[in-house]
Amino acid sequence: LAIGGVMTAELLNTSIELLVSVVHPQHHPRIGQALDIAAGAVLVISLAAAAVGLIVLLPPLYGRLFGV
């Protein structure tokens, strides 16, 4: 689910970027801010997915490395 969330966010970010480039090809500061926010959303969900991965995988890895 975490990987699916990241992929969905990335696809939405890409679609927003493509749509903006067609609708308003010239640079505009507010459009740039919107694109930055969309990219930030991808970063946030990527960090959340990494946290889920650590929560799931760290205990078994710790057990194998230190025999606990």
PQR file with spaces between the fields and no chain letter, atoms N, CA, C, O and H, PARSE charges and radii, in Angstrom:
ATOM       1  N    LEU     1       0.821   -1.198    0.000 -0.4000 1.5000
ATOM       2  CA   LEU     1       0.000    0.000    0.000 -0.0000 2.0000
ATOM       3  C    LEU     1       0.860    1.255    0.000  0.5500 1.7000
ATOM       4  O    LEU     1       0.524    2.240   -0.658 -0.5500 1.4000
ATOM       5  N    ALA     2       1.962    1.225    0.730 -0.4000 1.5000
ATOM       6  CA   ALA     2       2.835    2.392    0.784 -0.0000 2.0000
ATOM       7  C    ALA     2       3.452    2.667   -0.583  0.5500 1.7000
ATOM       8  O    ALA     2       3.525    3.816   -1.018 -0.5500 1.4000
ATOM       9  H    ALA     2       2.235    0.425    1.264  0.4000 1.0000
ATOM      10  N    ILE     3       3.890    1.618   -1.250 -0.4000 1.5000
ATOM      11  CA   ILE     3       4.477    1.787   -2.586 -0.0000 2.0000
ATOM      12  C    ILE     3       3.412    2.281   -3.556  0.5500 1.7000
ATOM      13  O    ILE     3       3.687    3.145   -4.389 -0.5500 1.4000
ATOM      14  H    ILE     3       3.831    0.685   -0.896  0.4000 1.0000
ATOM      15  N    GLY     4       2.218    1.751   -3.459 -0.4000 1.5000
ATOM      16  CA   GLY     4       1.118    2.202   -4.313 -0.0000 2.0000
ATOM      17  C    GLY     4       0.796    3.669   -4.085  0.5500 1.7000
ATOM      18  O    GLY     4       0.489    4.391   -5.033 -0.5500 1.4000
ATOM      19  H    GLY     4       1.994    1.049   -2.783  0.4000 1.0000
ATOM      20  N    GLY     5       0.861    4.115   -2.841 -0.4000 1.5000
ATOM      21  CA   GLY     5       0.632    5.521   -2.543 -0.0000 2.0000
ATOM      22  C    GLY     5       1.679    6.421   -3.165  0.5500 1.7000
ATOM      23  O    GLY     5       1.361    7.488   -3.689 -0.5500 1.4000
ATOM      24  H    GLY     5       1.110    3.529   -2.071  0.4000 1.0000
ATOM      25  N    VAL     6       2.919    5.995   -3.107 -0.4000 1.5000
ATOM      26  CA   VAL     6       4.000    6.775   -3.709 -0.0000 2.0000
ATOM      27  C    VAL     6       3.838    6.823   -5.231  0.5500 1.7000
ATOM      28  O    VAL     6       3.993    7.880   -5.842 -0.5500 1.4000
ATOM      29  H    VAL     6       3.178    5.128   -2.680  0.4000 1.0000
ATOM      30  N    MET     7       3.532    5.696   -5.828 -0.4000 1.5000
ATOM      31  CA   MET     7       3.348    5.668   -7.282 -0.0000 2.0000
ATOM      32  C    MET     7       2.163    6.541   -7.700  0.5500 1.7000
ATOM      33  O    MET     7       2.240    7.249   -8.705 -0.5500 1.4000
ATOM      34  H    MET     7       3.406    4.837   -5.331  0.4000 1.0000
ATOM      35  N    THR     8       1.079    6.495   -6.942 -0.4000 1.5000
ATOM      36  CA   THR     8      -0.085    7.330   -7.251 -0.0000 2.0000
ATOM      37  C    THR     8       0.262    8.806   -7.146  0.5500 1.7000
ATOM      38  O    THR     8      -0.105    9.595   -8.017 -0.5500 1.4000
ATOM      39  H    THR     8       1.017    5.920   -6.127  0.4000 1.0000
ATOM      40  N    ALA     9       0.965    9.183   -6.086 -0.4000 1.5000
ATOM      41  CA   ALA     9       1.358   10.581   -5.920 -0.0000 2.0000
ATOM      42  C    ALA     9       2.275   11.030   -7.051  0.5500 1.7000
ATOM      43  O    ALA     9       2.154   12.153   -7.542 -0.5500 1.4000
ATOM      44  H    ALA     9       1.263    8.542   -5.379  0.4000 1.0000
ATOM      45  N    GLU    10       3.183   10.164   -7.462 -0.4000 1.5000
ATOM      46  CA   GLU    10       4.095   10.516   -8.553 -0.0000 2.0000
ATOM      47  C    GLU    10       3.343   10.668   -9.872  0.5500 1.7000
ATOM      48  O    GLU    10       3.633   11.580  -10.646 -0.5500 1.4000
ATOM      49  H    GLU    10       3.280    9.252   -7.064  0.4000 1.0000
ATOM      50  N    LEU    11       2.390    9.793  -10.134 -0.4000 1.5000
ATOM      51  CA   LEU    11       1.589    9.910  -11.351 -0.0000 2.0000
ATOM      52  C    LEU    11       0.747   11.188  -11.347  0.5500 1.7000
ATOM      53  O    LEU    11       0.630   11.859  -12.372 -0.5500 1.4000
ATOM      54  H    LEU    11       2.155    9.052   -9.505  0.4000 1.0000
ATOM      55  N    LEU    12       0.169   11.520  -10.208 -0.4000 1.5000
ATOM      56  CA   LEU    12      -0.598   12.762  -10.114 -0.0000 2.0000
ATOM      57  C    LEU    12       0.305   13.976  -10.314  0.5500 1.7000
ATOM      58  O    LEU    12      -0.073   14.927  -10.998 -0.5500 1.4000
ATOM      59  H    LEU    12       0.264   10.975   -9.375  0.4000 1.0000
ATOM      60  N    ASN    13       1.490   13.946   -9.724 -0.4000 1.5000
ATOM      61  CA   ASN    13       2.441   15.046   -9.897 -0.0000 2.0000
ATOM      62  C    ASN    13       2.829   15.205  -11.365  0.5500 1.7000
ATOM      63  O    ASN    13       2.872   16.323  -11.879 -0.5500 1.4000
ATOM      64  H    ASN    13       1.797   13.173   -9.169  0.4000 1.0000
ATOM      65  N    THR    14       3.105   14.113  -12.026 -0.4000 1.5000
ATOM      66  CA   THR    14       3.469   14.160  -13.434 -0.0000 2.0000
ATOM      67  C    THR    14       2.318   14.687  -14.282  0.5500 1.7000
ATOM      68  O    THR    14       2.533   15.480  -15.199 -0.5500 1.4000
ATOM      69  H    THR    14       3.070   13.205  -11.608  0.4000 1.0000
ATOM      70  N    SER    15       1.106   14.254  -13.983 -0.4000 1.5000
ATOM      71  CA   SER    15      -0.037   14.731  -14.769 -0.0000 2.0000
ATOM      72  C    SER    15      -0.257   16.227  -14.553  0.5500 1.7000
ATOM      73  O    SER    15      -0.614   16.934  -15.496 -0.5500 1.4000
ATOM      74  H    SER    15       0.931   13.610  -13.238  0.4000 1.0000
ATOM      75  N    ILE    16      -0.054   16.716  -13.343 -0.4000 1.5000
ATOM      76  CA   ILE    16      -0.179   18.155  -13.085 -0.0000 2.0000
ATOM      77  C    ILE    16       0.883   18.921  -13.871  0.5500 1.7000
ATOM      78  O    ILE    16       0.585   19.954  -14.470 -0.5500 1.4000
ATOM      79  H    ILE    16       0.236   16.142  -12.578  0.4000 1.0000
ATOM      80  N    GLU    17       2.103   18.427  -13.873 -0.4000 1.5000
ATOM      81  CA   GLU    17       3.183   19.095  -14.612 -0.0000 2.0000
ATOM      82  C    GLU    17       2.879   19.145  -16.103  0.5500 1.7000
ATOM      83  O    GLU    17       3.075   20.181  -16.739 -0.5500 1.4000
ATOM      84  H    GLU    17       2.345   17.587  -13.387  0.4000 1.0000
ATOM      85  N    LEU    18       2.405   18.046  -16.666 -0.4000 1.5000
ATOM      86  CA   LEU    18       2.079   18.021  -18.091 -0.0000 2.0000
ATOM      87  C    LEU    18       0.916   18.946  -18.422  0.5500 1.7000
ATOM      88  O    LEU    18       0.953   19.656  -19.426 -0.5500 1.4000
ATOM      89  H    LEU    18       2.246   17.204  -16.150  0.4000 1.0000
ATOM      90  N    LEU    19      -0.096   18.941  -17.598 -0.4000 1.5000
ATOM      91  CA   LEU    19      -1.244   19.808  -17.814 -0.0000 2.0000
ATOM      92  C    LEU    19      -0.845   21.281  -17.747  0.5500 1.7000
ATOM      93  O    LEU    19      -1.283   22.078  -18.576 -0.5500 1.4000
ATOM      94  H    LEU    19      -0.125   18.363  -16.782  0.4000 1.0000
ATOM      95  N    VAL    20      -0.042   21.637  -16.794 -0.4000 1.5000
ATOM      96  CA   VAL    20       0.405   23.027  -16.659 -0.0000 2.0000
ATOM      97  C    VAL    20       1.239   23.441  -17.859  0.5500 1.7000
ATOM      98  O    VAL    20       1.106   24.563  -18.346 -0.5500 1.4000
ATOM      99  H    VAL    20       0.314   20.989  -16.121  0.4000 1.0000
ATOM     100  N    SER    21       2.092   22.555  -18.339 -0.4000 1.5000
ATOM     101  CA   SER    21       2.939   22.915  -19.483 -0.0000 2.0000
ATOM     102  C    SER    21       2.125   23.140  -20.745  0.5500 1.7000
ATOM     103  O    SER    21       2.559   23.881  -21.627 -0.5500 1.4000
ATOM     104  H    SER    21       2.201   21.644  -17.943  0.4000 1.0000
ATOM     105  N    VAL    22       0.953   22.521  -20.855 -0.4000 1.5000
ATOM     106  CA   VAL    22       0.088   22.722  -22.015 -0.0000 2.0000
ATOM     107  C    VAL    22      -0.765   23.978  -21.840  0.5500 1.7000
ATOM     108  O    VAL    22      -0.890   24.780  -22.765 -0.5500 1.4000
ATOM     109  H    VAL    22       0.600   21.919  -20.138  0.4000 1.0000
ATOM     110  N    VAL    23      -1.343   24.143  -20.668 -0.4000 1.5000
ATOM     111  CA   VAL    23      -2.263   25.257  -20.427 -0.0000 2.0000
ATOM     112  C    VAL    23      -1.528   26.594  -20.339  0.5500 1.7000
ATOM     113  O    VAL    23      -2.001   27.599  -20.871 -0.5500 1.4000
ATOM     114  H    VAL    23      -1.241   23.491  -19.917  0.4000 1.0000
ATOM     115  N    HIS    24      -0.386   26.608  -19.677 -0.4000 1.5000
ATOM     116  CA   HIS    24       0.336   27.866  -19.466 -0.0000 2.0000
ATOM     117  C    HIS    24       1.831   27.607  -19.670  0.5500 1.7000
ATOM     118  O    HIS    24       2.548   27.390  -18.692 -0.5500 1.4000
ATOM     119  H    HIS    24      -0.002   25.792  -19.245  0.4000 1.0000
ATOM     120  N    PRO    25       2.320   27.626  -20.915 -0.5600 1.5000
ATOM     121  CA   PRO    25       3.719   27.278  -21.176  0.2800 2.0000
ATOM     122  C    PRO    25       4.735   28.297  -20.641  0.5500 1.7000
ATOM     123  O    PRO    25       5.891   27.946  -20.408 -0.5500 1.4000
ATOM     124  N    GLN    26       4.321   29.541  -20.444 -0.4000 1.5000
ATOM     125  CA   GLN    26       5.245   30.534  -19.908 -0.0000 2.0000
ATOM     126  C    GLN    26       5.399   30.335  -18.396  0.5500 1.7000
ATOM     127  O    GLN    26       4.510   29.825  -17.713 -0.5500 1.4000
ATOM     128  H    GLN    26       3.381   29.827  -20.633  0.4000 1.0000
ATOM     129  N    HIS    27       6.566   30.760  -17.908 -0.4000 1.5000
ATOM     130  CA   HIS    27       6.824   30.634  -16.472 -0.0000 2.0000
ATOM     131  C    HIS    27       5.997   31.656  -15.699  0.5500 1.7000
ATOM     132  O    HIS    27       5.931   32.830  -16.061 -0.5500 1.4000
ATOM     133  H    HIS    27       7.288   31.174  -18.463  0.4000 1.0000
ATOM     134  N    HIS    28       5.374   31.185  -14.633 -0.4000 1.5000
ATOM     135  CA   HIS    28       4.614   32.059  -13.748 -0.0000 2.0000
ATOM     136  C    HIS    28       4.924   31.636  -12.311  0.5500 1.7000
ATOM     137  O    HIS    28       4.895   30.446  -11.999 -0.5500 1.4000
ATOM     138  H    HIS    28       5.428   30.231  -14.339  0.4000 1.0000
ATOM     139  N    PRO    29       5.222   32.602  -11.434 -0.5600 1.5000
ATOM     140  CA   PRO    29       5.634   32.238  -10.066  0.2800 2.0000
ATOM     141  C    PRO    29       4.607   31.401   -9.304  0.5500 1.7000
ATOM     142  O    PRO    29       4.984   30.477   -8.583 -0.5500 1.4000
ATOM     143  N    ARG    30       3.337   31.702   -9.449 -0.4000 1.5000
ATOM     144  CA   ARG    30       2.322   30.946   -8.697 -0.0000 2.0000
ATOM     145  C    ARG    30       2.184   29.522   -9.230  0.5500 1.7000
ATOM     146  O    ARG    30       1.934   28.593   -8.463 -0.5500 1.4000
ATOM     147  H    ARG    30       3.030   32.452  -10.035  0.4000 1.0000
ATOM     148  N    ILE    31       2.345   29.352  -10.532 -0.4000 1.5000
ATOM     149  CA   ILE    31       2.317   27.993  -11.089 -0.0000 2.0000
ATOM     150  C    ILE    31       3.528   27.214  -10.585  0.5500 1.7000
ATOM     151  O    ILE    31       3.428   26.030  -10.263 -0.5500 1.4000
ATOM     152  H    ILE    31       2.549   30.107  -11.155  0.4000 1.0000
ATOM     153  N    GLY    32       4.666   27.890  -10.520 -0.4000 1.5000
ATOM     154  CA   GLY    32       5.863   27.251   -9.970 -0.0000 2.0000
ATOM     155  C    GLY    32       5.652   26.800   -8.534  0.5500 1.7000
ATOM     156  O    GLY    32       6.110   25.726   -8.145 -0.5500 1.4000
ATOM     157  H    GLY    32       4.747   28.851  -10.782  0.4000 1.0000
ATOM     158  N    GLN    33       4.963   27.614   -7.748 -0.4000 1.5000
ATOM     159  CA   GLN    33       4.666   27.239   -6.368 -0.0000 2.0000
ATOM     160  C    GLN    33       3.752   26.013   -6.313  0.5500 1.7000
ATOM     161  O    GLN    33       3.949   25.121   -5.488 -0.5500 1.4000
ATOM     162  H    GLN    33       4.591   28.486   -8.065  0.4000 1.0000
ATOM     163  N    ALA    34       2.764   25.977   -7.187 -0.4000 1.5000
ATOM     164  CA   ALA    34       1.856   24.830   -7.219 -0.0000 2.0000
ATOM     165  C    ALA    34       2.609   23.549   -7.585  0.5500 1.7000
ATOM     166  O    ALA    34       2.360   22.492   -7.004 -0.5500 1.4000
ATOM     167  H    ALA    34       2.605   26.702   -7.857  0.4000 1.0000
ATOM     168  N    LEU    35       3.521   23.644   -8.540 -0.4000 1.5000
ATOM     169  CA   LEU    35       4.310   22.472   -8.922 -0.0000 2.0000
ATOM     170  C    LEU    35       5.232   22.043   -7.789  0.5500 1.7000
ATOM     171  O    LEU    35       5.433   20.849   -7.567 -0.5500 1.4000
ATOM     172  H    LEU    35       3.723   24.502   -9.012  0.4000 1.0000
ATOM     173  N    ASP    36       5.792   23.015   -7.070 -0.4000 1.5000
ATOM     174  CA   ASP    36       6.638   22.684   -5.923 -0.0000 2.0000
ATOM     175  C    ASP    36       5.845   21.991   -4.824  0.5500 1.7000
ATOM     176  O    ASP    36       6.342   21.064   -4.184 -0.5500 1.4000
ATOM     177  H    ASP    36       5.628   23.985   -7.250  0.4000 1.0000
ATOM     178  N    ILE    37       4.625   22.433   -4.607 -0.4000 1.5000
ATOM     179  CA   ILE    37       3.776   21.809   -3.586 -0.0000 2.0000
ATOM     180  C    ILE    37       3.435   20.374   -3.987  0.5500 1.7000
ATOM     181  O    ILE    37       3.440   19.478   -3.143 -0.5500 1.4000
ATOM     182  H    ILE    37       4.220   23.186   -5.127  0.4000 1.0000
ATOM     183  N    ALA    38       3.142   20.153   -5.260 -0.4000 1.5000
ATOM     184  CA   ALA    38       2.850   18.793   -5.732 -0.0000 2.0000
ATOM     185  C    ALA    38       4.071   17.896   -5.560  0.5500 1.7000
ATOM     186  O    ALA    38       3.941   16.738   -5.163 -0.5500 1.4000
ATOM     187  H    ALA    38       3.138   20.882   -5.945  0.4000 1.0000
ATOM     188  N    ALA    39       5.252   18.424   -5.857 -0.4000 1.5000
ATOM     189  CA   ALA    39       6.472   17.639   -5.663 -0.0000 2.0000
ATOM     190  C    ALA    39       6.716   17.390   -4.177  0.5500 1.7000
ATOM     191  O    ALA    39       7.197   16.323   -3.797 -0.5500 1.4000
ATOM     192  H    ALA    39       5.357   19.365   -6.179  0.4000 1.0000
ATOM     193  N    GLY    40       6.386   18.368   -3.340 -0.4000 1.5000
ATOM     194  CA   GLY    40       6.514   18.190   -1.895 -0.0000 2.0000
ATOM     195  C    GLY    40       5.600   17.099   -1.371  0.5500 1.7000
ATOM     196  O    GLY    40       5.963   16.367   -0.451 -0.5500 1.4000
ATOM     197  H    GLY    40       5.995   19.235   -3.649  0.4000 1.0000
ATOM     198  N    ALA    41       4.418   16.988   -1.953 -0.4000 1.5000
ATOM     199  CA   ALA    41       3.493   15.925   -1.548 -0.0000 2.0000
ATOM     200  C    ALA    41       4.083   14.552   -1.849  0.5500 1.7000
ATOM     201  O    ALA    41       3.930   13.616   -1.064 -0.5500 1.4000
ATOM     202  H    ALA    41       4.122   17.583   -2.701  0.4000 1.0000
ATOM     203  N    VAL    42       4.757   14.439   -2.986 -0.4000 1.5000
ATOM     204  CA   VAL    42       5.417   13.171   -3.327 -0.0000 2.0000
ATOM     205  C    VAL    42       6.524   12.873   -2.315  0.5500 1.7000
ATOM     206  O    VAL    42       6.696   11.729   -1.894 -0.5500 1.4000
ATOM     207  H    VAL    42       4.882   15.200   -3.623  0.4000 1.0000
ATOM     208  N    LEU    43       7.271   13.904   -1.927 -0.4000 1.5000
ATOM     209  CA   LEU    43       8.334   13.719   -0.940 -0.0000 2.0000
ATOM     210  C    LEU    43       7.768   13.259    0.401  0.5500 1.7000
ATOM     211  O    LEU    43       8.319   12.356    1.030 -0.5500 1.4000
ATOM     212  H    LEU    43       7.132   14.833   -2.269  0.4000 1.0000
ATOM     213  N    VAL    44       6.684   13.867    0.833 -0.4000 1.5000
ATOM     214  CA   VAL    44       6.093   13.513    2.130 -0.0000 2.0000
ATOM     215  C    VAL    44       5.612   12.068    2.129  0.5500 1.7000
ATOM     216  O    VAL    44       5.875   11.332    3.080 -0.5500 1.4000
ATOM     217  H    VAL    44       6.236   14.600    0.321  0.4000 1.0000
ATOM     218  N    ILE    45       4.919   11.654    1.089 -0.4000 1.5000
ATOM     219  CA   ILE    45       4.422   10.277    1.073 -0.0000 2.0000
ATOM     220  C    ILE    45       5.575    9.286    0.889  0.5500 1.7000
ATOM     221  O    ILE    45       5.485    8.148    1.351 -0.5500 1.4000
ATOM     222  H    ILE    45       4.705   12.252    0.316  0.4000 1.0000
ATOM     223  N    SER    46       6.660    9.702    0.219 -0.4000 1.5000
ATOM     224  CA   SER    46       7.834    8.839    0.103 -0.0000 2.0000
ATOM     225  C    SER    46       8.490    8.632    1.463  0.5500 1.7000
ATOM     226  O    SER    46       8.909    7.522    1.792 -0.5500 1.4000
ATOM     227  H    SER    46       6.733   10.626   -0.157  0.4000 1.0000
ATOM     228  N    LEU    47       8.580    9.697    2.251 -0.4000 1.5000
ATOM     229  CA   LEU    47       9.139    9.567    3.600 -0.0000 2.0000
ATOM     230  C    LEU    47       8.253    8.691    4.479  0.5500 1.7000
ATOM     231  O    LEU    47       8.752    7.905    5.285 -0.5500 1.4000
ATOM     232  H    LEU    47       8.240   10.599    1.984  0.4000 1.0000
ATOM     233  N    ALA    48       6.948    8.826    4.322 -0.4000 1.5000
ATOM     234  CA   ALA    48       6.027    7.975    5.083 -0.0000 2.0000
ATOM     235  C    ALA    48       6.198    6.507    4.683  0.5500 1.7000
ATOM     236  O    ALA    48       6.177    5.624    5.541 -0.5500 1.4000
ATOM     237  H    ALA    48       6.543    9.464    3.667  0.4000 1.0000
ATOM     238  N    ALA    49       6.366    6.246    3.392 -0.4000 1.5000
ATOM     239  CA   ALA    49       6.569    4.870    2.930 -0.0000 2.0000
ATOM     240  C    ALA    49       7.889    4.308    3.460  0.5500 1.7000
ATOM     241  O    ALA    49       7.972    3.130    3.808 -0.5500 1.4000
ATOM     242  H    ALA    49       6.383    6.963    2.695  0.4000 1.0000
ATOM     243  N    ALA    50       8.916    5.150    3.521 -0.4000 1.5000
ATOM     244  CA   ALA    50      10.192    4.700    4.083 -0.0000 2.0000
ATOM     245  C    ALA    50      10.035    4.377    5.571  0.5500 1.7000
ATOM     246  O    ALA    50      10.623    3.410    6.057 -0.5500 1.4000
ATOM     247  H    ALA    50       8.849    6.107    3.238  0.4000 1.0000
ATOM     248  N    ALA    51       9.260    5.166    6.286 -0.4000 1.5000
ATOM     249  CA   ALA    51       9.020    4.895    7.702 -0.0000 2.0000
ATOM     250  C    ALA    51       8.278    3.574    7.880  0.5500 1.7000
ATOM     251  O    ALA    51       8.599    2.797    8.779 -0.5500 1.4000
ATOM     252  H    ALA    51       8.783    5.951    5.891  0.4000 1.0000
ATOM     253  N    VAL    52       7.290    3.318    7.028 -0.4000 1.5000
ATOM     254  CA   VAL    52       6.567    2.039    7.084 -0.0000 2.0000
ATOM     255  C    VAL    52       7.536    0.887    6.826  0.5500 1.7000
ATOM     256  O    VAL    52       7.485   -0.136    7.509 -0.5500 1.4000
ATOM     257  H    VAL    52       7.030    3.950    6.298  0.4000 1.0000
ATOM     258  N    GLY    53       8.414    1.052    5.844 -0.4000 1.5000
ATOM     259  CA   GLY    53       9.398    0.012    5.552 -0.0000 2.0000
ATOM     260  C    GLY    53      10.309   -0.258    6.735  0.5500 1.7000
ATOM     261  O    GLY    53      10.625   -1.411    7.029 -0.5500 1.4000
ATOM     262  H    GLY    53       8.455    1.882    5.289  0.4000 1.0000
ATOM     263  N    LEU    54      10.733    0.800    7.415 -0.4000 1.5000
ATOM     264  CA   LEU    54      11.585    0.605    8.591 -0.0000 2.0000
ATOM     265  C    LEU    54      10.826   -0.075    9.720  0.5500 1.7000
ATOM     266  O    LEU    54      11.372   -0.946   10.397 -0.5500 1.4000
ATOM     267  H    LEU    54      10.476    1.737    7.176  0.4000 1.0000
ATOM     268  N    ILE    55       9.584    0.309    9.927 -0.4000 1.5000
ATOM     269  CA   ILE    55       8.788   -0.303   10.991 -0.0000 2.0000
ATOM     270  C    ILE    55       8.596   -1.793   10.728  0.5500 1.7000
ATOM     271  O    ILE    55       8.636   -2.599   11.657 -0.5500 1.4000
ATOM     272  H    ILE    55       9.140    1.017    9.377  0.4000 1.0000
ATOM     273  N    VAL    56       8.389   -2.156    9.474 -0.4000 1.5000
ATOM     274  CA   VAL    56       8.132   -3.556    9.129 -0.0000 2.0000
ATOM     275  C    VAL    56       9.422   -4.375    9.082  0.5500 1.7000
ATOM     276  O    VAL    56       9.449   -5.509    9.559 -0.5500 1.4000
ATOM     277  H    VAL    56       8.356   -1.501    8.719  0.4000 1.0000
ATOM     278  N    LEU    57      10.482   -3.817    8.517 -0.4000 1.5000
ATOM     279  CA   LEU    57      11.678   -4.611    8.251 -0.0000 2.0000
ATOM     280  C    LEU    57      12.778   -4.512    9.309  0.5500 1.7000
ATOM     281  O    LEU    57      13.628   -5.398    9.399 -0.5500 1.4000
ATOM     282  H    LEU    57      10.459   -2.895    8.129  0.4000 1.0000
ATOM     283  N    LEU    58      12.772   -3.455   10.103 -0.4000 1.5000
ATOM     284  CA   LEU    58      13.860   -3.282   11.064 -0.0000 2.0000
ATOM     285  C    LEU    58      13.862   -4.332   12.177  0.5500 1.7000
ATOM     286  O    LEU    58      14.936   -4.845   12.492 -0.5500 1.4000
ATOM     287  H    LEU    58      12.082   -2.735   10.030  0.4000 1.0000
ATOM     288  N    PRO    59      12.743   -4.680   12.783 -0.5600 1.5000
ATOM     289  CA   PRO    59      12.803   -5.704   13.846  0.2800 2.0000
ATOM     290  C    PRO    59      13.358   -7.059   13.379  0.5500 1.7000
ATOM     291  O    PRO    59      14.216   -7.615   14.064 -0.5500 1.4000
ATOM     292  N    PRO    60      12.906   -7.616   12.238 -0.5600 1.5000
ATOM     293  CA   PRO    60      13.509   -8.892   11.813  0.2800 2.0000
ATOM     294  C    PRO    60      14.988   -8.768   11.470  0.5500 1.7000
ATOM     295  O    PRO    60      15.770   -9.678   11.746 -0.5500 1.4000
ATOM     296  N    LEU    61      15.367   -7.661   10.876 -0.4000 1.5000
ATOM     297  CA   LEU    61      16.768   -7.443   10.527 -0.0000 2.0000
ATOM     298  C    LEU    61      17.617   -7.329   11.786  0.5500 1.7000
ATOM     299  O    LEU    61      18.706   -7.900   11.856 -0.5500 1.4000
ATOM     300  H    LEU    61      14.732   -6.922   10.651  0.4000 1.0000
ATOM     301  N    TYR    62      17.137   -6.612   12.756 -0.4000 1.5000
ATOM     302  CA   TYR    62      17.837   -6.473   14.029 -0.0000 2.0000
ATOM     303  C    TYR    62      18.000   -7.839   14.690  0.5500 1.7000
ATOM     304  O    TYR    62      19.069   -8.147   15.217 -0.5500 1.4000
ATOM     305  H    TYR    62      16.253   -6.149   12.700  0.4000 1.0000
ATOM     306  N    GLY    63      16.951   -8.657   14.666 -0.4000 1.5000
ATOM     307  CA   GLY    63      17.009   -9.981   15.247 -0.0000 2.0000
ATOM     308  C    GLY    63      18.034  -10.883   14.578  0.5500 1.7000
ATOM     309  O    GLY    63      18.732  -11.643   15.250 -0.5500 1.4000
ATOM     310  H    GLY    63      16.083   -8.406   14.238  0.4000 1.0000
ATOM     311  N    ARG    64      18.124  -10.802   13.266 -0.4000 1.5000
ATOM     312  CA   ARG    64      19.096  -11.625   12.552 -0.0000 2.0000
ATOM     313  C    ARG    64      20.528  -11.149   12.767  0.5500 1.7000
ATOM     314  O    ARG    64      21.448  -11.962   12.852 -0.5500 1.4000
ATOM     315  H    ARG    64      17.557  -10.185   12.721  0.4000 1.0000
ATOM     316  N    LEU    65      20.716   -9.855   12.853 -0.4000 1.5000
ATOM     317  CA   LEU    65      22.064   -9.320   13.018 -0.0000 2.0000
ATOM     318  C    LEU    65      22.603   -9.543   14.434  0.5500 1.7000
ATOM     319  O    LEU    65      23.777   -9.869   14.609 -0.5500 1.4000
ATOM     320  H    LEU    65      19.969   -9.194   12.784  0.4000 1.0000
ATOM     321  N    PHE    66      21.758   -9.370   15.424 -0.4000 1.5000
ATOM     322  CA   PHE    66      22.219   -9.431   16.806 -0.0000 2.0000
ATOM     323  C    PHE    66      21.698  -10.637   17.575  0.5500 1.7000
ATOM     324  O    PHE    66      21.928  -10.740   18.780 -0.5500 1.4000
ATOM     325  H    PHE    66      20.805   -9.106   15.282  0.4000 1.0000
ATOM     326  N    GLY    67      21.004  -11.546   16.909 -0.4000 1.5000
ATOM     327  CA   GLY    67      20.559  -12.790   17.537 -0.0000 2.0000
ATOM     328  C    GLY    67      19.592  -12.606   18.692  0.5500 1.7000
ATOM     329  O    GLY    67      19.586  -13.397   19.635 -0.5500 1.4000
ATOM     330  H    GLY    67      20.817  -11.462   15.930  0.4000 1.0000
ATOM     331  N    VAL    68      18.796  -11.593   18.621 -0.4000 1.5000
ATOM     332  CA   VAL    68      17.851  -11.331   19.724 -0.0000 2.0000
ATOM     333  C    VAL    68      16.524  -11.979   19.434  0.5500 1.7000
ATOM     334  O    VAL    68      15.597  -11.876   20.238 -0.5500 1.4000
ATOM     335  H    VAL    68      18.801  -10.951   17.855  0.4000 1.0000
